[in-house]
Amino acid sequence: MALPDKDKLVKNFSRCPNWEEKYLYVIELGGQLPALADEHRQDKNLISGCQSQVWIVMQTNEAGELSFAGDSDAAIVKGLLAIVFSLYQGLTAQEVVELDVRPFFTALELSQHLTPSRSQGLEAMIRAIRANAQQLS
């Protein structure tokens, strides 16, 4: 997955002069997520609490690092998913449990621009990933 790391994300967002540019960048990030195989579009991977349909698949490699795959039927949500994946990618399950990514969304100046339903959906995605990581740690 060719998503930017945390520092690059913050840097790229800081270069966006306004919310519209940030919004377009979020959608662009979502477009970088590989297509999710139909076999992963099942209820066990569907995130409850999101207005849109969101699927998240987590896998662990031999080193204990997590990798993520996912999709959404909404472009902006898919972009938020890409950001979340960028923040958690390559961490161990324990590191995911310990890392609070919410400050990154504040640093990216996204939090104040998301609608309440999008904010709730983002929170649901983060909770689901951390809960799954907790089971793996």
Helices and strands as residue ranges (DSSP letters): H 6-14, H 19-31, G 38-40, G 43-45, E 54-60, E 66-72, H 75-88, H 93-98, H 102-107, G 111-113, H 116-136
